[in-house]
Amino acid sequence: CESQTQFSASQPSEDVPIFSGARGGEISKSLSRIQTSFQKLMNNISQLKYDILDVKATRWHDDYNAFKNGVKDLEVMMQNVITAAFETVTTCHQGLQMLEAFHHLAKRDAIRRAVQTKASHVYGLFQLDMTAVSKEFNTNRKAPPITAGFPKYSGAALWAKALQKRLETQIDLLNCTYYLKSCREHEEAQSSFIAVTGSMDEYIKKNYQDWTVTMDDNFAGKLENHLLIQVQGGYLEMNFDKDLLRLFQEVRYWEKLLFPIPYTAMEMASQREKFRVIRENVMLVVRDFNRILDALSDKGERRLFQEKLSNLKRVINPGVNKLQWTSRGIVDYYCRQCRQHAGELLTLVTAFKANHEQITRLCQTIGETLLVKIENKRIYEEGSFEYTQENHRTEVKEKLKVAHQEVKELMSGSYEMFSADNEEIQREWQRYVVRIDKMIEEGLRGTVKKSLQEISRAINGDARTEVHPIFRVNMTLEKDKVEFKPTMNSLTHMVNTISKELITVVTIIPLLKEGGNPKETFYSRISNDEDILKIMVSIMGGMSSSLDKLQKYLTFWEKYKHTWDYDKDAYIRRYAKANRALTSFETDIQRYKELQNEIQAEDTIVNMNFICIDCSPLKQ
């Protein structure tokens, strides 16, 4: 009967514990296998072929011994399952859950003893945790690891209370566990717990006493501070006494710990919510003002808004020089007025910064616009390159005009903010206009440089770009002389003209600053730029070096000069009077055919640097 109670699967399924954790499923399967094995033993002994009451049946003793040995094996298996289940237990709470589960399953004495043995393991886990807590407490009691949001004294008390609560939770579980018999381990755990938590209670009381001794009772004097102070850089800070903030926090947490609060401290702490509302409203003023200063981090922009900042400071200054924390109307009048003026100024600053950022983007767009258009892998015929560049310059001029007009409109919108300000601000505005002119100039200088570099790269190449032919030059025979068409002088003049006209595109954009020297323009500044002149020299240098190579190539055709450098009509008349034999005619014709084939075999297209030489007109 004990075996059936212990191992039989006939008990109701709701009484079977559910094991949690990583090995929960494995434990349940092991118990199911034990129940299945026991059921096989029961089937074997219940299905014997003889009468077990027959005294002559001697096999009963053997069969019954086999059953008993099988039950003992199942006991060992059950003990192994218990041992394996406790291998994953790392906390006292987990151990108690596991003990309760196996206590429910343990019916035979051997298995009950195995479960009781594991109870000592659970007490050992509690003792280990208590040792760790005690070590942490003793190590950190002089400088407890409390976060910045907690005060010094009550924060340390809360830290100790949390460690104490950690142990109390475990000891309460051990005390209320009905299936654990009173044992030596329980008494040792109880006495150790009392000793450790007792030292924590003393620590908490000592922190409370230290707080009451060090507390300053002059709370009214601390409220006489002005609302605001000005710090480095012109920024504002709230000037609420930090000792009062610490007092509010101390009182709050000592109340949670159920300690009596001194009367004066309680009286001040009762106004905690009132002063919190005032502090939050004052901080809104501080944030609004400091946000304006952050937006005006540029010194020039801050000088531009100096008059408006001075007007705002006149509204805020009572909080710096006059108003105290006990003054009336701080929230309803002072903070509301300050925030209204700060909001209006912040709106202007935001609009000004947005306009400035848009102007900066337009200057970048100007700087990224190329004034020349050289299509990749295209070879330009005579006149086509000039036509392409002229059309492209027309499009670019229109684009630059639109961008510059947009800059002028944005500048006009920004100037409306300062049109009524004093003379100093007007002078500062003129300096700002000069600054924007400088940005536009840098954009124009950049686009001129990049455009000329594009031409230079097409003619000279660079470390990453090979020179590909972009101009087609025909080799022709004019007046018994081999020439290039267009000539190299014409090609050089064309490239030089396009490079100069490229720079003149900037003449369509005038300076924003008015009343200056009329001769000073973006063109006068950029056209004499040293870097730009160097690029122009590089372009002309590339053209000159190619000219030498082309002249050498002309001499290549000198070996055929005899075909055109004589009077053909006179030669024919002399040939007719010579009255030569027919074979001589045939020999001469064959010789001229061979010469013709030799000329046709020469390369028709020759690429030389950036020039593609077409010899087909000459061969014809």
C-alpha positions as CSV (number, residue, x, y, z in Angstrom):
1,C,0.0,0.0,0.0
2,E,2.9,2.4,0.8
3,S,4.4,1.7,-2.6
4,Q,1.1,2.4,-4.4
5,T,0.7,5.6,-2.4
6,Q,4.2,6.7,-3.3
7,F,4.6,5.5,-6.9
8,S,1.1,4.9,-8.3
9,A,-0.3,7.2,-11.0
10,S,-3.8,6.8,-9.8
11,Q,-3.8,9.9,-7.6
12,P,-5.7,13.0,-8.9
13,S,-3.8,15.0,-11.4
14,E,-4.5,18.3,-9.6
15,D,-2.5,17.0,-6.6
16,V,0.7,16.5,-8.7
17,P,3.0,19.6,-8.3
18,I,4.1,21.6,-11.3
19,F,7.8,22.2,-11.4
20,S,9.2,25.4,-12.8
21,G,12.6,26.4,-14.0
22,A,14.9,25.1,-16.7
23,R,14.6,21.5,-15.5
24,G,10.9,21.5,-14.7
25,G,10.0,19.4,-17.7
26,E,12.8,17.0,-17.1
27,I,11.7,16.4,-13.5
28,S,8.1,15.8,-14.5
29,K,9.2,13.3,-17.1
30,S,11.4,11.4,-14.6
31,L,8.5,11.1,-12.2
32,S,6.3,9.9,-15.0
33,R,8.9,7.2,-15.9
34,I,9.0,6.1,-12.2
35,Q,5.2,5.8,-12.2
36,T,5.3,3.8,-15.4
37,S,8.0,1.4,-14.0
38,F,5.9,0.9,-10.8
39,Q,2.9,0.1,-12.9
40,K,4.8,-2.6,-14.7
41,L,5.9,-4.1,-11.4
42,M,2.3,-4.1,-10.2
43,N,1.1,-5.8,-13.5
44,N,3.8,-8.5,-13.2
45,I,2.8,-9.4,-9.6
46,S,-1.0,-9.2,-10.2
47,Q,-0.9,-11.4,-13.3
48,L,0.9,-14.5,-11.8
49,K,-0.3,-17.8,-13.2
50,Y,-0.6,-19.6,-9.9
51,D,-2.5,-19.1,-6.6
52,I,-0.4,-17.1,-4.2
53,L,-2.1,-18.7,-1.2
54,D,-1.0,-22.2,-2.4
55,V,1.7,-23.3,0.1
56,K,3.1,-25.6,-2.5
57,A,3.8,-22.7,-4.9
58,T,7.4,-22.0,-4.1
59,R,7.8,-19.4,-6.9
60,W,5.9,-16.7,-4.8
61,H,8.9,-15.9,-2.7
62,D,11.1,-15.3,-5.8
63,D,8.4,-13.1,-7.5
64,Y,7.7,-11.1,-4.3
65,N,11.5,-10.5,-3.8
66,A,11.8,-9.2,-7.4
67,F,8.9,-6.8,-6.6
68,K,10.6,-5.6,-3.4
69,N,13.9,-5.1,-5.2
70,G,12.1,-3.2,-8.0
71,V,10.5,-0.9,-5.4
72,K,13.9,-0.2,-3.8
73,D,15.2,0.7,-7.2
74,L,12.4,3.1,-7.7
75,E,13.2,4.6,-4.3
76,V,16.8,5.2,-5.4
77,M,15.5,6.7,-8.7
78,M,13.2,9.0,-6.7
79,Q,16.1,10.1,-4.5
80,N,18.2,10.8,-7.6
81,V,15.4,12.9,-9.1
82,I,15.3,15.0,-5.8
83,T,19.1,15.4,-5.8
84,A,19.1,16.5,-9.5
85,A,16.2,18.9,-8.9
86,F,18.1,20.7,-6.2
87,E,21.2,21.2,-8.4
88,T,19.6,24.2,-10.1
89,V,18.4,25.8,-6.8
90,T,20.3,29.0,-6.1
91,T,18.0,30.9,-3.7
92,C,16.2,30.2,-0.5
93,H,12.8,30.9,-2.2
94,Q,13.5,28.4,-5.0
95,G,14.6,25.8,-2.5
96,L,11.4,26.2,-0.4
97,Q,9.2,25.8,-3.5
98,M,11.1,22.6,-4.4
99,L,10.8,21.3,-0.9
100,E,7.1,21.9,-0.8
101,A,6.7,20.0,-4.1
102,F,8.6,17.0,-3.0
103,H,7.1,17.0,0.5
104,H,3.8,16.6,-1.2
105,L,5.1,13.6,-3.1
106,A,7.1,11.9,-0.3
107,K,5.1,9.1,1.3
108,R,7.8,6.4,2.2
109,D,10.2,7.0,5.0
110,A,13.4,6.8,2.8
111,I,12.1,9.5,0.5
112,R,10.9,11.7,3.4
113,R,14.4,11.5,4.8
114,A,15.9,12.5,1.4
115,V,13.6,15.5,1.3
116,Q,14.4,16.4,4.9
117,T,18.1,16.3,4.0
118,K,17.5,18.9,1.4
119,A,16.0,21.2,4.0
120,S,19.5,21.6,5.4
121,H,20.6,22.7,1.9
122,V,17.9,25.4,1.9
123,Y,19.0,26.7,5.3
124,G,22.6,26.7,3.9
125,L,21.4,28.9,1.0
126,F,19.8,31.3,3.5
127,Q,23.0,31.4,5.6
128,L,25.1,32.2,2.4
129,D,22.8,35.0,1.4
130,M,22.8,36.4,5.0
131,T,26.6,36.3,5.0
132,A,26.7,38.2,1.7
133,V,24.2,40.8,3.0
134,S,26.2,41.2,6.2
135,K,29.4,41.6,4.3
136,E,27.9,44.2,1.9
137,F,26.4,46.1,4.9
138,N,29.7,46.2,6.9
139,T,31.8,47.1,3.8
140,N,29.6,50.0,2.7
141,R,28.1,51.3,6.0
142,K,30.4,54.3,6.1
143,A,29.8,55.2,2.4
144,P,26.5,53.5,1.3
145,P,25.9,53.2,-2.4
146,I,22.9,55.5,-2.6
147,T,21.8,57.2,-5.9
148,A,21.9,61.0,-6.4
149,G,18.1,61.3,-5.9
150,F,18.3,60.2,-2.2
151,P,19.5,62.4,0.7
152,K,22.5,61.6,2.9
153,Y,20.9,60.3,6.1
154,S,17.5,58.8,5.2
155,G,19.1,57.5,2.0
156,A,21.6,55.5,4.0
157,A,18.7,54.3,6.3
158,L,16.7,53.2,3.2
159,W,19.7,51.3,1.9
160,A,20.1,49.4,5.2
161,K,16.3,48.9,5.3
162,A,16.3,47.3,1.9
163,L,19.0,44.9,3.0
164,Q,17.0,44.1,6.1
165,K,13.9,43.6,4.1
166,R,15.8,41.1,1.8
167,L,16.5,38.9,4.8
168,E,13.1,39.4,6.4
169,T,11.4,38.0,3.3
170,Q,13.4,34.8,3.4
171,I,13.1,34.3,7.2
172,D,9.3,34.8,7.0
173,L,9.1,32.1,4.4
174,L,11.2,29.7,6.5
175,N,9.1,30.4,9.6
176,C,5.7,29.9,7.9
177,T,6.8,26.6,6.1
178,Y,4.7,24.0,7.9
179,Y,6.5,21.0,6.5
180,L,10.0,21.9,7.9
181,K,10.5,20.4,11.3
182,S,12.2,22.4,14.0
183,C,15.9,21.7,13.7
184,R,19.3,23.1,14.7
185,E,19.8,24.8,11.3
186,H,16.5,26.8,11.9
187,E,17.6,28.0,15.3
188,E,21.0,29.0,14.0
189,A,19.4,30.9,11.1
190,Q,17.0,32.7,13.5
191,S,19.8,33.8,15.8
192,S,22.0,35.0,13.0
193,F,19.1,36.9,11.5
194,I,18.4,38.7,14.7
195,A,22.0,39.6,15.1
196,V,22.4,41.0,11.6
197,T,19.1,42.9,11.5
198,G,19.7,44.2,15.0
199,S,22.9,45.9,13.8
200,M,21.0,47.3,10.8
201,D,18.4,48.8,13.2
202,E,21.1,50.4,15.2
203,Y,22.6,51.8,12.0
204,I,19.3,53.3,10.9
205,K,18.7,54.9,14.4
206,K,22.2,56.4,14.4
207,N,21.6,58.0,11.0
208,Y,18.4,59.5,12.3
209,Q,20.1,60.9,15.4
210,D,22.9,62.3,13.2
211,W,20.3,64.0,11.0
212,T,18.5,65.6,13.9
213,V,21.8,66.9,15.4
214,T,23.1,68.4,12.2
215,M,19.8,69.9,11.1
216,D,19.9,73.8,10.9
217,D,16.7,75.3,12.4
218,N,17.1,78.7,10.6
219,F,14.8,77.8,7.8
220,A,13.2,81.2,7.4
221,G,16.6,82.8,6.7
222,K,17.2,80.3,3.9
223,L,14.1,81.6,2.1
224,E,15.6,85.1,1.9
225,N,17.7,84.2,-1.1
226,H,16.9,85.9,-4.4
227,L,15.1,83.7,-6.9
228,L,17.9,83.8,-9.5
229,I,21.6,84.2,-9.9
230,Q,23.6,85.0,-13.0
231,V,26.6,82.7,-13.7
232,Q,29.4,82.6,-16.2
233,G,28.4,83.3,-19.8
234,G,25.4,85.3,-18.8
235,Y,23.3,82.2,-18.0
236,L,20.7,82.1,-15.2
237,E,20.4,79.5,-12.4
238,M,17.7,79.0,-9.8
239,N,18.9,80.1,-6.4
240,F,16.7,78.0,-4.1
241,D,18.7,76.9,-1.0
242,K,20.0,73.4,-1.4
243,D,19.8,72.7,2.3
244,L,16.1,73.2,2.1
245,L,15.9,70.7,-0.8
246,R,17.8,68.2,1.2
247,L,15.5,68.8,4.2
248,F,12.4,68.1,2.1
249,Q,13.9,64.9,0.9
250,E,15.0,63.8,4.4
251,V,11.6,64.5,5.9
252,R,9.9,62.6,3.1
253,Y,11.9,59.4,3.6
254,W,12.1,59.5,7.4
255,E,8.3,59.6,7.3
256,K,8.3,56.5,5.1
257,L,10.5,54.9,7.7
258,L,8.0,55.8,10.4
259,F,10.4,58.0,12.4
260,P,9.1,61.1,14.3
261,I,9.9,64.4,12.6
262,P,11.0,67.5,14.6
263,Y,8.4,70.2,14.7
264,T,10.3,72.9,12.9
265,A,11.3,70.5,10.1
266,M,7.7,69.3,9.8
267,E,6.4,72.8,9.6
268,M,8.8,73.7,6.8
269,A,8.2,70.4,5.0
270,S,4.5,71.1,5.0
271,Q,5.2,73.8,2.5
272,R,7.1,71.5,0.3
273,E,4.4,71.4,-2.5
274,K,4.0,75.1,-2.5
275,F,7.7,75.7,-3.0
276,R,7.9,72.9,-5.6
277,V,5.4,74.8,-7.7
278,I,7.3,78.0,-7.3
279,R,10.6,76.3,-8.2
280,E,9.2,74.7,-11.3
281,N,7.8,78.0,-12.6
282,V,11.1,79.8,-11.9
283,M,13.0,77.0,-13.7
284,L,10.7,77.5,-16.7
285,V,12.0,81.1,-16.8
286,V,15.6,79.9,-16.5
287,R,15.2,77.4,-19.3
288,D,13.6,79.9,-21.6
289,F,16.3,82.5,-21.1
290,N,19.2,80.0,-21.3
291,R,17.7,78.5,-24.5
292,I,17.8,81.9,-26.1
293,L,21.5,82.3,-25.1
294,D,22.2,78.8,-26.5
295,A,20.6,79.7,-29.8
296,L,22.7,82.9,-29.9
297,S,26.0,81.1,-29.2
298,D,27.6,83.1,-32.1
299,K,29.0,86.3,-30.6
300,G,28.0,88.3,-33.7
301,E,24.4,87.1,-33.5
302,R,24.3,87.8,-29.7
303,R,25.5,91.4,-30.3
304,L,22.8,91.7,-33.0
305,F,20.1,90.8,-30.4
306,Q,21.8,92.8,-27.6
307,E,19.0,95.4,-27.4
308,K,16.3,92.8,-27.2
309,L,18.2,90.8,-24.7
310,S,18.6,93.9,-22.6
311,N,14.9,94.5,-22.6
312,L,14.3,90.9,-21.5
313,K,16.9,91.2,-18.8
314,R,15.1,94.3,-17.4
315,V,12.0,92.1,-17.0
316,I,14.0,89.2,-15.4
317,N,16.3,91.3,-13.1
318,P,13.8,91.7,-10.2
319,G,14.3,87.9,-9.7
320,V,18.0,88.5,-9.5
321,N,18.1,91.6,-7.3
322,K,14.8,91.9,-5.5
323,L,12.3,89.0,-5.3
324,Q,12.7,86.4,-2.6
325,W,11.1,83.0,-2.2
326,T,8.6,84.4,0.3
327,S,7.6,87.2,-2.0
328,R,4.0,87.3,-3.3
329,G,3.0,87.0,-6.9
330,I,6.0,85.0,-8.1
331,V,4.0,82.5,-10.1
332,D,1.0,84.6,-11.1
333,Y,2.8,87.8,-12.1
334,Y,6.6,87.6,-12.3
335,C,7.0,84.2,-14.0
336,R,4.1,84.7,-16.4
337,Q,5.5,88.1,-17.5
338,C,9.0,86.8,-17.9
339,R,7.9,83.8,-19.9
340,Q,5.8,85.9,-22.2
341,H,8.7,88.2,-23.1
342,A,11.1,85.3,-23.4
343,G,8.7,83.5,-25.6
344,E,8.4,86.4,-28.0
345,L,12.2,86.8,-28.2
346,L,12.7,83.1,-28.7
347,T,10.2,83.2,-31.6
348,L,12.3,86.0,-33.2
349,V,15.6,84.2,-32.6
350,T,14.2,80.9,-34.0
351,A,13.0,82.7,-37.2
352,F,16.4,84.5,-37.5
353,K,18.3,81.2,-37.1
354,A,16.0,79.5,-39.6
355,N,16.7,82.3,-42.2
356,H,20.4,82.1,-41.5
357,E,20.4,78.3,-42.0
358,Q,18.5,78.7,-45.3
359,I,21.0,81.3,-46.4
360,T,23.8,78.9,-45.6
361,R,22.2,76.2,-47.6
362,L,21.8,78.5,-50.6
363,C,25.4,79.5,-50.4
364,Q,26.3,75.8,-50.3
365,T,24.1,75.3,-53.4
366,I,25.9,78.1,-55.2
367,G,29.3,76.6,-54.3
368,E,28.2,73.1,-55.6
369,T,26.9,74.5,-59.0
370,L,29.3,73.9,-61.9
371,L,29.7,76.6,-64.4
372,V,31.0,74.2,-67.1
373,K,29.4,71.1,-68.6
374,I,31.7,68.4,-69.9
375,E,29.7,65.2,-70.7
376,N,31.5,62.0,-70.0
377,K,32.8,60.1,-73.1
378,R,31.5,62.8,-75.5
379,I,33.8,64.1,-78.2
380,Y,32.9,67.6,-79.2
381,E,33.0,68.7,-82.9
382,E,34.1,72.1,-84.0
383,G,31.7,74.7,-82.5
384,S,29.7,72.3,-80.4
385,F,31.7,72.8,-77.2
386,E,31.2,76.6,-77.3
387,Y,27.5,76.1,-77.9
388,T,27.0,73.7,-75.1
389,Q,28.9,75.9,-72.6
390,E,26.9,79.0,-73.6
391,N,23.6,77.2,-73.0
392,H,24.8,75.8,-69.7
393,R,26.0,79.3,-68.6
394,T,22.6,80.7,-69.4
395,E,20.9,78.0,-67.2
396,V,23.4,78.5,-64.4
397,K,23.0,82.3,-64.4
398,E,19.3,81.9,-64.0
399,K,19.8,79.5,-61.1
400,L,22.3,81.8,-59.4
401,K,19.9,84.8,-59.8
402,V,17.1,82.8,-58.2
403,A,19.3,81.8,-55.3
404,H,20.6,85.3,-54.8
405,Q,17.1,86.7,-54.9
406,E,16.0,84.2,-52.2
407,V,19.0,85.3,-50.1
408,K,17.9,88.9,-50.4
409,E,14.3,88.1,-49.4
410,L,15.5,86.2,-46.4
411,M,17.8,89.0,-45.4
412,S,14.9,91.5,-45.7
413,G,12.8,89.3,-43.5
414,S,15.5,89.1,-40.9
415,Y,16.2,92.9,-41.0
416,E,12.5,93.6,-40.1
417,M,13.4,92.3,-36.6
418,F,16.0,95.0,-36.1
419,S,14.8,97.9,-38.3
420,A,13.6,99.9,-35.2
421,D,16.7,99.2,-33.0
422,N,19.4,101.7,-32.1
423,E,22.5,102.8,-34.2
424,E,24.8,100.2,-32.6
425,I,22.5,97.4,-33.7
426,Q,22.3,98.9,-37.2
427,R,26.1,98.9,-37.4
428,E,26.1,95.3,-36.2
429,W,23.6,94.5,-38.9
430,Q,25.9,95.9,-41.5
431,R,28.7,93.7,-40.2
432,Y,26.3,90.7,-40.5
433,V,25.5,91.7,-44.1
434,V,29.3,91.7,-44.8
435,R,29.5,88.3,-43.2
436,I,26.7,87.0,-45.6
437,D,28.5,88.6,-48.6
438,K,31.6,86.7,-47.5
439,M,29.6,83.4,-47.5
440,I,28.3,84.2,-50.9
441,E,31.8,85.0,-52.1
442,E,33.1,81.8,-50.8
443,G,30.4,79.9,-52.6
444,L,31.1,81.7,-55.9
445,R,34.8,81.2,-55.5
446,G,34.3,77.6,-54.8
447,T,32.1,77.0,-57.9
448,V,34.6,78.9,-60.1
449,K,37.5,76.8,-58.7
450,K,35.6,73.6,-59.2
451,S,34.5,74.5,-62.7
452,L,38.1,75.4,-63.8
453,Q,39.4,72.3,-62.1
454,E,36.9,70.3,-64.2
455,I,38.4,71.8,-67.4
456,S,41.9,71.3,-66.1
457,R,41.1,67.7,-65.2
458,A,39.7,67.1,-68.7
459,I,42.9,68.5,-70.3
460,N,45.6,67.4,-67.9
461,G,44.0,64.6,-65.9
462,D,44.9,63.9,-62.3
463,A,46.0,61.0,-60.0
464,R,42.6,59.3,-60.3
465,T,41.5,60.4,-63.8
466,E,43.0,59.5,-67.1
467,V,42.8,62.0,-70.0
468,H,40.2,61.1,-72.5
469,P,39.7,62.9,-75.8
470,I,37.0,65.7,-75.7
471,F,37.8,67.7,-78.9
472,R,37.7,66.3,-82.4
473,V,40.3,67.8,-84.8
474,N,40.2,67.0,-88.5
475,M,43.5,66.7,-90.5
476,T,43.1,68.4,-93.9
477,L,45.2,69.3,-96.9
478,E,44.9,73.1,-97.5
479,K,46.9,74.7,-100.3
480,D,49.4,71.8,-100.5
481,K,49.9,72.0,-96.7
482,V,48.7,69.5,-94.0
483,E,46.8,71.4,-91.3
484,F,44.5,70.8,-88.4
485,K,41.0,72.0,-88.5
486,P,40.3,73.7,-86.2
487,T,43.8,74.8,-85.7
488,M,45.5,74.5,-82.3
489,N,45.6,78.3,-82.0
490,S,41.8,78.4,-82.5
491,L,41.3,75.6,-80.0
492,T,43.6,77.2,-77.4
493,H,41.8,80.5,-77.9
494,M,38.4,78.8,-77.5
495,V,39.4,77.1,-74.2
496,N,40.9,80.3,-72.9
497,T,37.8,82.3,-73.8
498,I,35.4,79.8,-72.2
499,S,37.5,79.8,-69.0
500,K,37.4,83.6,-68.8
501,E,33.6,83.7,-69.6
502,L,33.1,81.1,-66.9
503,I,34.5,83.6,-64.3
504,T,32.4,86.4,-65.7
505,V,29.2,84.5,-64.7
506,V,29.7,85.9,-61.1
507,T,29.1,89.4,-62.4
508,I,25.3,88.9,-62.3
509,I,25.4,88.7,-58.5
510,P,25.9,92.1,-56.8
511,L,27.1,92.6,-53.2
512,L,24.4,92.8,-50.6
513,K,26.2,95.6,-48.8
514,E,25.1,99.0,-50.1
515,G,27.1,102.3,-50.3
516,G,30.5,100.7,-50.7
517,N,33.1,101.1,-53.5
518,P,31.2,100.6,-56.8
519,K,34.3,99.0,-58.3
520,E,34.4,96.3,-55.6
521,T,32.4,93.4,-56.8
522,F,32.4,89.6,-56.4
523,Y,34.1,89.4,-59.9
524,S,36.9,91.8,-58.9
525,R,37.6,89.7,-55.8
526,I,37.4,86.3,-57.4
527,S,39.1,87.0,-60.8
528,N,42.4,88.0,-59.0
529,D,42.3,85.0,-56.7
530,E,45.8,83.3,-56.7
531,D,44.4,79.7,-56.7
532,I,42.1,80.5,-59.7
533,L,45.0,82.1,-61.6
534,K,47.1,78.9,-60.9
535,I,44.4,76.7,-62.4
536,M,44.2,79.0,-65.5
537,V,47.9,78.6,-65.9
538,S,47.6,74.9,-65.5
539,I,45.0,74.8,-68.3
540,M,47.1,76.8,-70.7
541,G,50.1,74.7,-69.8
542,G,48.2,71.6,-70.8
543,M,47.2,73.1,-74.1
544,S,50.8,74.1,-74.9
545,S,52.2,70.7,-74.1
546,S,49.6,69.1,-76.4
547,L,50.5,71.6,-79.2
548,D,54.1,70.3,-79.3
549,K,52.9,66.8,-79.6
550,L,50.5,67.7,-82.4
551,Q,53.2,69.5,-84.3
552,K,55.4,66.4,-84.2
553,Y,52.4,64.4,-85.5
554,L,52.2,66.7,-88.5
555,T,55.7,65.6,-89.6
556,F,54.5,62.0,-89.7
557,W,52.7,62.7,-93.0
558,E,55.8,64.4,-94.6
559,K,56.8,61.0,-96.1
560,Y,53.8,61.3,-98.4
561,K,54.6,64.9,-99.3
562,H,55.6,63.9,-102.8
563,T,52.0,63.0,-103.6
564,W,50.8,66.6,-103.4
565,D,53.9,68.8,-103.6
566,Y,54.3,69.0,-107.4
567,D,52.3,70.2,-110.5
568,K,50.1,67.3,-111.4
569,D,49.0,68.8,-114.7
570,A,52.5,69.3,-115.9
571,Y,53.4,65.8,-114.8
572,I,50.6,64.4,-116.9
573,R,51.6,66.3,-120.0
574,R,55.2,65.1,-119.6
575,Y,54.0,61.6,-119.0
576,A,51.9,61.7,-122.2
577,K,54.8,63.0,-124.4
578,A,57.1,60.3,-123.0
579,N,55.4,57.7,-125.3
580,R,56.2,54.9,-122.8
581,A,55.5,51.2,-123.3
582,L,52.2,49.6,-122.0
583,T,54.1,47.7,-119.4
584,S,55.4,50.9,-118.0
585,F,51.9,52.2,-117.7
586,E,50.9,49.1,-115.8
587,T,54.0,49.4,-113.5
588,D,53.2,53.0,-112.6
589,I,49.5,52.3,-112.0
590,Q,50.5,49.4,-109.7
591,R,52.9,51.6,-107.9
592,Y,50.3,54.3,-107.2
593,K,47.8,51.7,-106.1
594,E,50.3,50.4,-103.5
595,L,50.9,54.0,-102.4
596,Q,47.1,54.4,-102.0
597,N,46.8,51.2,-100.0
598,E,49.7,52.3,-97.8
599,I,48.0,55.7,-97.0
600,Q,44.7,54.0,-96.3
601,A,46.4,51.6,-93.9
602,E,47.5,54.4,-91.7
603,D,45.4,55.0,-88.5
604,T,42.4,57.1,-89.3
605,I,41.6,58.0,-85.7
606,V,44.5,59.0,-83.4
607,N,43.8,60.0,-79.7
608,M,46.4,62.4,-78.4
609,N,45.8,63.5,-74.8
610,F,42.4,65.4,-74.9
611,I,42.3,65.6,-78.7
612,C,40.9,63.1,-81.1
613,I,42.6,63.5,-84.5
614,D,40.5,62.4,-87.5
615,C,42.6,61.8,-90.6
616,S,39.8,60.7,-92.9
617,P,39.6,64.1,-94.7
618,L,43.3,63.9,-95.5
619,K,43.1,60.4,-96.8
620,Q,40.4,61.3,-99.2
